Amino acid sequence: MKKQILLLALSVSFVANLGFAQITNTNAFAIPEGYKTVSVNISGNGQTAIVGIQKDSQLKYLYYKKTDGAFGQGIENNPLNNLINGNVIPLNPSQSSDGNEIYFAADNQGNTDIFVITKKNGVWTEKVSMGDSINTAANEQYPAISPDGNSFFFTRLQEEGLDKRCGTIYFSNRTPGNQWSKAQDAPEPINLGCEASPYICPDNNTIYFASIREGGKGGFDIYYTQRFDSKFWKIPIPIDTVNFPGDEFSPTWDYQKGELVLTQQDPKKKNNIYPCAAQIPGNFKHSEVSRYYGKTLDLVTKKPIGANIKVTDAFSSLVLDAFQSDGITGEYDFFLNGNTNVFLDFNMPNYSHAIEEIIPDGKEHKKDYTIFNKVNLQLNVFDSDMFEALSSTIIVKADGVKSSVKPTEFAKGRYKMELPIGKNYEFTIKKELYLDTTFNLDLSQIVIFDSFERDVELNSDKNRVKFQVNGLEPGLTTEITIIDISTSSKFTTSITTDQNGKCDIMLRKGDTYKVNILTKGYTMFEKTIDIPKVAKGEDILVIANIAKLEENVRVEIPNVNFETNSYTLDPASYDDLDRAVSLLKLNRDINVELSAHTDDKGSDAYNDKLSEQRAASVAAYIINKGVDKKRIVSKGYGKKQPLVPNTSDENRAKNRRVELKILSTVSE
C-alpha cells in the first residue's frame, strides 16, 4: 500500500508542475441532436471512426470515414447496427489499425465476453469469441488491439466498486501459433482499483486509459503510460489538459490530426456526453512512427488483390510484424517503429514476392505494390559447338507431372512460354543427333522477377574416330585439322598425334568432315569422312599416309575442277589450292612441277593443249597467292599418265587431276 501511495504521489506531483492549459474542442464528430455519446474509437491509421450514441436507452453506432483529412457524416448502415438488429448488443467497440477488424463486448449467457468480426473480401464475418485466454466467467469489456496486432488489451470488470465500469486492465500477446496467451493483469502502477477503456497508440507502447483514482479531477480521468515489457511500465500520468470534474472516457488517437479524442461529460448536465478532440503536450504523445499504406495489385490486370505483408529485420532476418491487405480493395495500412533497415515482403499463395528494403523515417509513405501469378520464360536453344540456334522438342513437367504449358517457337531455336507460379518446373530439350538436356526452374519458392531467359546448349551425340598417321619419322608428331563441312559455320578443330602417329577424337554423328594434315617436310593429306547417324558400337579408323618431300615425290591436289572444256577454275577448288599454297610456303626449300592431267576422251592434241592451259591456270593462282614463280614449272600431260585405266566414269574422274611433283630441294 505504501508503494501504491508513493507512485500516486509522484504522478500527481509531476503533473502539478506542468501547468498545462486546457484546450478541449467539443466538436470532434457530428452527433444527432438529443443523443449522448457512450463510446468513441478511431482506427490506428486515422481513417475510420465508430461512435456509439444513445437516446432513450436505445443504442446505435455511427460509422465515419475520413475524406480529405476530415470525418464526414456518420453512417448508420454498418456491421455493428446489423448485430443490434440481430439481437446482439455490441459494447465498447474498437478497431484494428486498418479498420478491418472490430472488437466488442457482448452478452454471453449472463456475462459479457469479447468478440471480433473481420472484414474479408468486403464482407464482415460472423462474430467470433476471443477464446478462453481472454474470456472468463467474469465480465470482460473495453477491448483494444495494438496496431501491430500482436497485443490485446481489455478490462475485466469488478463485481463491486466505485462505478459499474470499474475494472482491472488485462493484456494478452499473440503466440507463434497465432493464438492468444493467457491474459495477465497490468502491473500495479496501472491498476489501482478502478481502470477502464485502454487504448494503444500507433507505436504499440504508448497507452491511454480511463481511471478513477486519488488526486483526480472527479469521475473518470484520462491517464498516459508507456510499457517497456510485460512487467515494466511508466507510472501513469493524468493528462490534465483534457480532464474535468465530470467523466472523461474512451480515449482514442486521431493519427492524422495528432489529436486525442475522447468522450467527455458536461459536469453541469450529467446526461450530456460529447466526443471531444484535444491537442495535448508532446510528452504525452506516442513515439515517432512511420506509416506505410497503399494497395497491392495484380501486375497484369492492375486489379486489387489481397496479399500477406511481412516485415523482417534486414540484419537479423527476424520477422518483426505481419499484416494483410484487403482482399477486395487491395488496401494495406500499417505503422513501423524505429529507424533500422527492414525488408517489406508482399506475397500471396501462388504469387510472386515484392520485396523492398526501407528505413523508417517517421513519415507517411503511400505506394502501390504489384505482384503476379505467372512468369514469362524464354529459352534459347543452341548447338554447344557452333552456337547455332536449334529447333527442338521441349517437354515441360510441373512438380513431376507433364504440364499443359506449350512452348511457342517465335524464331529458330527461340521459345517463349508462360508459367504459373507455385510449381517446380522441369524442362527436357530433345533433338535428333543431340543428347537430351534437362534443367529445373523452381517457382515454388520466392519469385521476384516476372521474366526469365535461359540459354540451353545442346551437346551433339558423338562417335569416336581413331587416326593413324603413317610415314612420319619415329618420334615425330603432327597436327590434324578437322573441318565439319556439313554445318553452315564450318566448325574447325585440331588434334595432335602421339609419337606413334596415333590420336583419337569424338566427332558428331551424322556430320561430314574434311581431314587435313600439313606438316613441314611431308606431303599433304586430305580425306572426307562421314560419321553415321546410328552408332554401331565400334570406333571409326582413319589411316593417313604421308611421305617426306623428296625429289620425284608426287602430291595430288584434290578437288581441283574446271568449267567444262575450259581452263577456268571452279571457285569450289580454292580451298584445296590454298592448302597447296600453304604447303609451298611452309616448305620454301622445294621447287615443283605443277602438272594437269585429263581422261581419254578427246584427241591427244586437244587434251595436251587443255591440260597445259589448266596447269598454267593453277600455277597463276598459286603465284598470285605469294609463291615465287621461279619455284614453279607448269606442264600439261593430257591423257598420257593415267592413274587407273579409263574404263569407267569413276576411273576417268580419278585421272582428271592436278599434281605437284618435287623437282628439287634447295637451301633458302
C-alpha positions in Angstrom: 0.0 0.0 0.0 2.9 2.4 0.8 4.3 1.7 -2.7 0.9 2.5 -4.3 0.6 5.8 -2.4 4.2 6.7 -3.3 3.7 6.1 -7.0 0.4 8.1 -7.0 2.1 11.0 -5.2 4.9 11.1 -7.7 2.4 11.1 -10.5 0.3 13.9 -9.0 3.4 16.0 -8.2 4.8 15.6 -11.7 1.5 16.8 -13.4 1.1 19.7 -10.9 4.4 21.2 -12.1 3.5 21.1 -15.8 0.9 23.9 -15.7 -0.9 22.9 -19.0 -3.7 24.9 -20.4 -6.9 23.1 -21.2 -7.7 23.2 -25.0 -10.6 20.8 -25.4 -12.8 21.0 -28.5 -16.3 19.5 -28.2 -17.0 19.2 -31.9 -15.0 16.1 -32.9 -18.0 14.4 -34.7 -21.4 15.5 -35.8 -23.8 13.8 -33.3 -27.6 13.9 -33.9 -29.4 16.2 -31.5 -30.7 14.6 -28.4 -28.1 11.8 -28.3 -25.4 11.3 -25.8 -22.0 9.6 -26.7 -21.3 6.4 -25.0 -18.0 5.4 -26.8 -15.7 6.6 -29.5 -12.9 4.8 -31.3 -10.7 5.8 -34.3 -8.7 3.2 -36.2 -5.0 3.4 -35.8 -4.4 4.8 -39.3 -6.9 7.6 -38.6 -9.2 6.8 -41.5 -12.3 5.4 -39.8 -14.2 6.0 -36.6 -17.0 4.3 -34.7 -19.1 6.4 -32.3 -21.7 4.8 -30.0 -24.7 7.0 -29.3 -27.7 6.5 -27.1 -31.1 8.0 -26.7 -33.9 6.8 -24.5 -31.8 3.7 -23.7 -31.6 2.9 -27.4 -28.0 2.2 -28.5 -26.7 2.5 -32.1 -23.4 3.2 -33.8 -22.3 5.7 -36.4 -19.5 4.8 -38.8 -17.4 7.7 -40.0 -14.9 7.7 -42.9 -12.3 10.3 -43.4 -12.2 12.2 -46.7 -9.6 14.9 -47.5 -8.4 14.7 -43.9 -11.8 15.2 -42.2 -14.6 12.9 -41.0 -17.9 13.3 -42.8 -21.4 12.4 -41.7 -21.9 9.2 -39.7 -23.3 6.2 -41.5 -25.9 4.1 -39.7 -25.7 1.2 -42.2 -22.7 -0.6 -40.6 -21.9 -4.1 -39.2 -22.5 -3.1 -35.5 -26.0 -1.9 -36.1 -26.6 -5.1 -38.1 -25.6 -7.0 -35.0 -28.1 -5.0 -32.9 -30.8 -5.8 -35.4 -29.8 -9.4 -34.9 -30.4 -9.1 -31.1 -26.7 -8.8 -30.2 -25.8 -5.6 -28.3 -22.1 -4.8 -29.0 -20.5 -2.7 -26.4 -17.3 -0.5 -26.4 -16.2 -1.4 -29.9 -12.7 -0.8 -31.1 -11.0 -1.2 -34.4 -7.7 -2.7 -35.7 -5.2 -0.3 -37.1 -6.5 -0.7 -40.7 -10.2 -0.8 -39.6 -10.8 -4.3 -41.0 -11.4 -5.8 -37.5 -13.9 -4.7 -34.9 -13.6 -6.0 -31.3 -16.5 -5.5 -28.9 -18.1 -6.9 -25.7 -21.5 -8.6 -25.8 -23.7 -10.7 -23.5 -22.8 -14.4 -23.4 -25.2 -16.3 -21.1 -25.4 -13.7 -18.4 -21.9 -12.2 -18.5 -20.1 -10.1 -21.1 -17.3 -11.6 -23.3 -15.3 -10.1 -26.0 -15.8 -11.0 -29.7 -14.4 -9.9 -33.0 -15.8 -9.5 -36.5 -13.5 -9.3 -39.5 -14.0 -7.9 -43.0 -12.8 -10.4 -45.6 -13.1 -9.7 -49.2 -15.5 -6.9 -48.5 -17.8 -9.0 -46.3 -18.0 -8.9 -42.5 -17.8 -12.3 -40.8 -20.0 -13.7 -38.0 -18.8 -12.7 -34.5 -16.1 -14.9 -33.1 -15.2 -15.3 -29.4 -11.7 -14.3 -28.4 -11.5 -17.6 -26.6 -10.7 -18.8 -23.1 -7.4 -17.0 -22.9 -9.4 -13.7 -22.8 -13.0 -14.6 -21.7 -13.9 -15.9 -18.3 -16.9 -16.2 -16.1 -16.4 -12.5 -15.2 -17.4 -9.6 -17.4 -14.8 -8.6 -20.0 -15.2 -5.3 -21.7 -13.4 -2.3 -23.4 -11.3 -4.3 -25.9 -8.3 -2.8 -27.7 -5.9 -4.3 -30.2 -2.4 -3.0 -30.7 -1.7 -1.5 -34.2 0.7 -4.4 -35.0 -1.9 -6.9 -34.0 0.3 -8.7 -31.5 -1.1 -7.4 -28.2 -4.7 -7.3 -26.9 -5.9 -5.2 -24.0 -9.2 -5.2 -22.2 -10.8 -4.5 -18.9 -12.2 -7.3 -16.6 -14.9 -5.6 -14.6 -15.1 -5.8 -10.8 -18.3 -7.0 -9.1 -18.1 -4.2 -6.7 -16.6 -0.7 -7.0 -17.0 3.0 -7.3 -18.6 2.6 -10.7 -20.0 -0.3 -12.7 -17.4 0.5 -15.4 -14.5 -0.1 -13.0 -12.2 -3.0 -13.6 -8.7 -4.2 -14.0 -6.7 -3.8 -17.2 -5.5 -7.1 -18.7 -3.4 -7.8 -21.7 -2.5 -10.9 -23.8 0.1 -11.5 -26.5 -0.2 -13.3 -29.8 1.7 -16.6 -29.8 3.7 -18.1 -32.7 0.8 -20.4 -33.4 -1.5 -17.3 -33.9 -3.3 -17.9 -30.6 -3.5 -15.6 -27.6 -1.6 -16.2 -24.4 -3.5 -16.4 -21.1 -4.3 -12.8 -20.2 -2.5 -11.3 -17.3 -3.2 -8.1 -15.4 -1.1 -5.0 -15.9 1.3 -4.2 -13.0 0.4 -2.1 -10.0 1.1 1.4 -11.3 -1.6 0.8 -13.9 -4.2 -1.0 -11.8 -5.1 0.8 -8.6 -8.7 -0.2 -8.3 -10.9 1.4 -11.0 -9.5 1.4 -14.5 -11.3 1.1 -17.9 -11.1 1.7 -21.6 -7.4 1.2 -22.6 -6.2 2.4 -26.0 -2.8 1.5 -27.6 -1.2 4.2 -29.8 0.5 3.5 -33.2 3.9 3.0 -31.6 2.4 -0.1 -29.8 3.8 1.1 -26.5 2.0 4.3 -25.5 -1.3 3.6 -23.7 -4.1 5.9 -22.7 -6.8 4.7 -20.3 -9.6 6.0 -18.1 -9.3 5.7 -14.3 -10.8 6.9 -11.1 -8.0 7.4 -8.6 -6.9 9.6 -5.7 -5.9 13.1 -6.9 -8.1 13.1 -10.0 -10.4 15.8 -11.2 -13.5 13.8 -10.3 -15.1 10.8 -12.0 -13.0 9.1 -14.7 -9.9 10.9 -15.9 -7.5 10.1 -18.8 -4.0 8.8 -18.0 -0.9 8.3 -20.0 1.6 5.5 -19.6 4.1 3.5 -21.7 5.1 -0.1 -21.4 8.6 -1.5 -21.9 7.6 -5.1 -21.5 5.0 -7.1 -19.5 6.5 -6.1 -16.2 7.9 -2.6 -16.6 5.5 0.3 -17.3 5.9 4.1 -16.8 4.0 5.5 -13.8 0.6 6.7 -15.2 0.3 10.4 -15.5 -3.1 12.3 -15.7 -3.5 14.3 -18.9 -4.9 17.4 -17.2 -5.3 19.3 -20.4 -8.4 17.2 -21.1 -9.5 16.2 -17.5 -12.5 18.0 -16.0 -14.7 17.3 -12.9 -17.0 15.1 -15.0 -16.2 11.7 -16.7 -13.5 11.5 -19.4 -13.7 8.2 -21.1 -12.9 6.2 -24.3 -9.6 7.8 -25.1 -8.5 7.2 -28.7 -6.0 8.9 -31.0 -6.5 10.6 -34.4 -3.2 9.8 -36.0 -3.6 12.1 -39.0 -4.6 15.2 -36.9 -2.4 14.4 -34.0 -5.3 14.8 -31.5 -6.5 12.9 -28.5 -10.3 12.1 -28.9 -12.4 11.0 -26.0 -15.9 11.2 -24.6 -16.5 14.0 -22.0 -19.4 14.5 -19.7 -20.8 18.0 -19.1 -20.4 18.4 -15.3 -23.5 20.6 -15.2 -25.6 18.3 -17.3 -24.8 14.7 -16.4 -26.7 13.3 -19.3 -24.8 15.3 -21.9 -21.7 13.4 -23.1 -19.8 14.7 -26.1 -17.0 13.3 -28.4 -14.1 15.8 -27.8 -10.8 16.3 -29.6 -7.8 17.9 -27.9 -4.3 18.8 -28.8 -2.1 17.5 -26.0 1.5 18.3 -25.0 4.2 16.5 -26.9 5.4 14.4 -23.9 2.0 12.7 -23.8 2.1 11.7 -27.4 3.3 8.4 -28.7 6.8 7.8 -30.1 7.6 8.6 -33.7 6.2 6.1 -36.2 6.3 5.7 -39.9 3.1 4.9 -41.8 3.0 2.8 -44.9 -0.1 2.5 -46.9 -1.3 1.9 -50.5 -2.6 -1.0 -52.5 -1.5 -4.4 -53.7 -2.3 -5.0 -57.3 -2.0 -7.8 -59.9 0.8 -6.7 -62.2 -1.1 -7.9 -65.4 -4.7 -7.0 -64.7 -4.0 -4.0 -62.4 -6.8 -5.2 -60.2 -6.5 -5.1 -56.4 -5.7 -8.3 -54.7 -5.2 -9.3 -51.0 -1.6 -10.0 -50.0 0.4 -11.1 -47.0 2.8 -8.5 -45.8 5.8 -9.4 -43.7 8.3 -7.1 -42.1 11.8 -8.6 -41.5 14.8 -7.1 -39.8 17.4 -6.5 -42.5 20.3 -7.6 -40.3 18.9 -10.4 -38.2 16.3 -11.7 -40.6 13.8 -11.9 -37.7 10.2 -11.4 -38.6 9.1 -8.2 -36.8 5.5 -7.9 -37.9 3.0 -9.4 -40.3 -0.1 -7.8 -41.9 -2.6 -8.4 -44.7 -4.0 -6.1 -47.4 -7.8 -6.1 -48.1 -8.9 -8.9 -50.5 -11.3 -6.6 -52.3 -9.7 -3.2 -52.4 -6.1 -4.4 -52.0 -5.5 -1.7 -49.4 -2.9 -2.0 -46.7 -2.0 0.3 -43.9 0.4 -0.2 -41.0 3.0 1.5 -38.8 6.6 0.8 -38.2 8.7 2.0 -35.2 12.4 2.7 -35.0 14.8 3.7 -37.8 16.7 0.5 -38.6 16.6 -1.1 -42.0 13.8 -3.6 -42.6 12.5 -5.6 -45.6 8.9 -5.3 -46.7 7.7 -8.6 -48.4 4.4 -8.6 -50.2 3.1 -12.0 -51.3 0.2 -14.3 -51.5 0.0 -18.1 -52.3 1.0 -18.9 -55.9 2.1 -15.3 -56.5 5.4 -13.5 -56.7 7.1 -11.6 -53.9 7.6 -7.8 -54.0 10.5 -7.1 -51.6 11.8 -3.7 -50.7 14.4 -2.6 -48.2 13.3 0.6 -46.3 14.4 2.7 -43.4 11.5 4.0 -41.3 11.8 7.8 -41.1 8.8 9.0 -39.1 6.9 10.0 -42.3 3.9 8.7 -44.3 4.7 6.6 -47.4 2.0 5.8 -49.9 3.0 3.2 -52.5 1.2 0.5 -54.5 3.0 -2.8 -54.9 2.4 -5.2 -57.8 2.7 -9.0 -57.7 2.0 -11.5 -60.3 1.0 -15.2 -60.6 2.8 -16.1 -63.9 6.3 -15.6 -65.3 7.4 -15.5 -68.9 10.3 -17.8 -69.8 12.3 -17.5 -72.9 14.5 -20.4 -73.9 17.3 -20.0 -76.4 18.5 -23.4 -77.7 22.0 -23.6 -79.2 24.5 -26.1 -80.5 27.2 -26.2 -77.9 30.0 -26.5 -80.5 28.9 -23.9 -83.1 26.3 -21.8 -81.1 23.8 -22.1 -83.9 20.1 -21.9 -83.0 18.4 -25.3 -83.0 14.7 -26.0 -83.3 14.0 -28.7 -80.7 11.3 -30.6 -78.8 10.7 -29.2 -75.3 8.9 -31.3 -72.7 7.7 -29.4 -69.6 6.8 -31.1 -66.3 5.4 -29.4 -63.2 6.0 -31.0 -59.8 6.9 -34.2 -61.7 3.8 -34.3 -63.8 3.6 -33.5 -67.5 2.4 -29.9 -67.8 0.0 -28.4 -70.2 2.4 -25.5 -70.8 3.0 -25.2 -74.6 6.3 -23.5 -75.6 6.0 -21.3 -78.7 8.9 -21.0 -81.1 8.9 -17.4 -82.3 12.3 -17.6 -84.0 14.5 -20.5 -84.9 15.6 -22.1 -81.6 13.9 -19.4 -79.5 10.9 -20.3 -77.4 8.6 -18.4 -75.1 6.1 -19.8 -72.6 4.0 -18.6 -69.6 4.5 -20.5 -66.3 2.1 -20.3 -63.3 3.9 -19.6 -60.1 3.9 -22.1 -57.3 5.4 -25.2 -59.0 8.8 -26.7 -59.6 9.3 -27.0 -63.4 11.5 -29.4 -65.2 12.4 -28.9 -68.8 13.7 -31.6 -71.1 15.1 -30.5 -74.5 15.3 -33.1 -77.2 16.7 -33.1 -80.8 17.8 -35.9 -83.1 21.6 -36.5 -83.1 21.9 -34.5 -79.8 22.0 -35.6 -76.2 18.9 -34.7 -74.1 19.4 -31.8 -71.8 17.3 -31.2 -68.6 17.2 -28.3 -66.2 14.8 -27.0 -63.4 13.2 -23.7 -62.7 11.7 -23.7 -59.2 8.8 -21.3 -59.0 7.5 -22.8 -55.7 9.9 -20.6 -53.7 10.4 -16.9 -53.6 9.8 -15.4 -57.1 10.7 -11.7 -57.6 11.1 -11.3 -61.4 8.3 -11.7 -63.9 10.5 -12.9 -66.8 13.4 -15.2 -67.2 15.7 -16.0 -70.1 17.7 -19.2 -70.3 20.3 -20.3 -72.8 20.4 -24.0 -73.4 23.4 -25.6 -75.1 22.8 -29.0 -76.6 25.7 -31.3 -76.9 25.7 -33.4 -80.1 25.8 -37.2 -79.9 29.3 -38.2 -81.0 31.3 -41.2 -82.2 35.0 -41.9 -81.6 37.3 -41.6 -84.6 40.8 -43.0 -84.3 43.6 -41.7 -86.6 46.8 -43.5 -87.6 49.3 -41.3 -89.5 51.9 -43.4 -91.4 55.1 -42.1 -92.9 56.3 -39.8 -90.0 59.9 -40.3 -88.8 59.9 -42.2 -85.5 59.3 -39.9 -82.5 57.6 -37.1 -84.6 54.1 -35.8 -84.1 51.8 -33.9 -86.4 48.6 -31.8 -86.2 45.4 -33.0 -87.8 42.9 -30.3 -88.8 39.2 -31.4 -88.9 36.5 -29.3 -90.5 32.8 -30.1 -90.2 31.7 -29.3 -93.7 28.1 -30.3 -93.2 27.4 -27.3 -90.9 26.9 -23.7 -92.0 29.5 -22.5 -89.6 32.2 -24.9 -90.8 33.2 -25.9 -87.3 37.0 -26.5 -87.2 39.1 -28.2 -84.6 42.5 -29.8 -84.4 44.3 -32.6 -82.5 47.9 -33.7 -82.3 49.1 -37.3 -82.7 51.4 -39.0 -80.3 54.9 -40.1 -81.2 53.5 -43.2 -82.9 51.3 -41.2 -85.2 48.1 -42.1 -83.3 45.3 -40.0 -81.8 41.5 -40.1 -81.4 38.6 -37.6 -81.2 34.9 -37.6 -80.7 33.0 -36.3 -83.8 29.4 -35.5 -84.2 27.1 -38.3 -85.5 25.5 -37.6 -88.9 28.1 -35.0 -90.0 30.6 -34.9 -92.8 34.2 -33.9 -92.1 37.3 -33.0 -94.1 40.5 -34.2 -92.5 43.7 -32.3 -93.4 47.4 -32.9 -92.4 50.0 -30.3 -93.3 53.4 -31.0 -91.8 56.7 -29.3 -92.8 58.8 -31.7 -94.8 55.9 -34.0 -95.6 53.3 -34.4 -98.3 49.7 -33.2 -97.7 46.9 -35.5 -96.7 43.2 -34.8 -97.2 40.2 -37.1 -96.8 36.4 -36.6 -96.4 34.7 -38.9 -93.8 31.1 -39.4 -92.9 30.1 -40.2 -89.3 27.0 -42.4 -89.3 23.8 -41.3 -87.6 23.3 -44.6 -85.8 26.2 -45.8 -83.8 27.3 -49.4 -84.5 29.3 -49.7 -81.3 32.7 -49.6 -83.0 35.2 -46.8 -83.5 35.9 -45.3 -86.9 39.5 -45.7 -88.1 41.1 -43.3 -90.5 44.6 -44.1 -91.9 46.6 -41.2 -93.3 49.7 -42.0 -95.4 52.1 -39.2 -95.9 55.7 -39.1 -97.2 58.8 -37.0 -96.9 59.1 -34.3 -99.6 62.0 -35.6 -101.8 62.7 -35.4 -105.5 60.1 -37.1 -107.7 57.6 -37.4 -104.9 54.1 -36.6 -106.2 51.4 -34.7 -104.2 47.9 -34.7 -105.6 45.9 -31.5 -105.1 42.4 -32.9 -104.6 39.1 -31.4 -105.7 40.6 -29.1 -108.4 37.9 -28.7 -111.0 37.4 -26.5 -114.1 34.4 -25.4 -116.1 33.6 -28.0 -118.9 36.1 -27.9 -121.8 37.7 -24.8 -120.1 40.8 -24.0 -118.1 38.7 -21.5 -115.9 38.9 -22.7 -112.2 35.8 -23.6 -110.4 35.7 -21.4 -107.2 35.0 -24.6 -105.2 38.6 -25.5 -105.9 40.0 -22.6 -104.0 40.1 -24.2 -100.6 42.3 -27.1 -101.7 44.5 -24.9 -103.9 45.0 -22.7 -100.8 46.3 -25.7 -98.9 48.8 -26.3 -101.7 49.9 -22.7 -101.3 50.3 -23.3 -97.6 52.4 -26.4 -98.4 54.8 -24.4 -100.6 55.0 -21.5 -98.2 55.7 -24.0 -95.3 58.4 -25.7 -97.4 60.3 -22.9 -99.1 63.2 -25.2 -100.0 61.4 -27.1 -102.7 60.8 -26.4 -106.4 57.9 -28.2 -108.0 56.4 -29.1 -111.3 52.7 -28.4 -111.4 51.0 -30.8 -113.8 47.5 -31.2 -115.1 46.0 -34.5 -116.5 42.9 -35.4 -118.5 41.0 -38.6 -119.2 41.0 -40.4 -122.5 38.1 -38.6 -124.1 39.1 -36.3 -127.0 42.1 -36.1 -129.2 45.7 -36.2 -128.0 46.3 -32.7 -129.3 43.1 -31.3 -127.6 43.9 -32.9 -124.3 47.5 -31.8 -124.4 46.6 -28.2 -125.0 43.8 -28.2 -122.5 46.0 -29.7 -119.8 48.7 -27.2 -120.5 46.2 -24.4 -120.1 44.8 -25.8 -116.9 48.3 -26.3 -115.4 49.1 -22.7 -116.2 45.9 -21.5 -114.7 46.6 -23.3 -111.4 50.2 -22.1 -111.4 48.9 -18.5 -111.9 46.5 -18.9 -108.9 49.4 -20.2 -106.7 51.8 -17.5 -107.8 49.1 -14.8 -107.2 48.9 -16.1 -103.6 52.5 -15.2 -102.9 54.6 -18.2 -104.0 57.7 -17.3 -106.1 57.1 -18.1 -109.7 60.7 -19.3 -110.0 59.8 -22.3 -107.9 57.0 -23.5 -110.2 57.1 -25.2 -113.6 53.6 -25.9 -115.1 53.1 -28.7 -117.6 50.2 -30.5 -119.2 50.4 -34.2 -119.8 47.0 -34.7 -121.4 46.0 -38.3 -121.2 49.5 -39.8 -121.2 49.8 -40.6 -117.5 46.5 -42.1 -116.3 46.4 -43.3 -112.7 43.9 -46.1 -113.5 42.5 -47.5 -116.7 39.9 -45.2 -118.3 37.3 -48.0 -118.1 34.5 -46.2 -116.1 33.4 -42.7 -115.3 34.7 -43.2 -111.8 38.2 -44.0 -113.1 38.1 -41.2 -115.6 37.3 -38.8 -112.7 40.4 -40.1 -110.9 42.6 -39.5 -114.0 41.4 -35.8 -114.3 43.7 -34.4 -111.7 46.3 -31.8 -110.7 49.6 -32.8 -109.1 52.7 -31.3 -107.6 55.9 -33.2 -108.2 59.1 -32.3 -106.3 61.8 -31.3 -108.8 64.5 -30.4 -106.3 65.2 -29.1 -102.8 67.3 -26.0 -102.3 68.7 -24.1 -99.4 66.9 -20.8 -98.6 
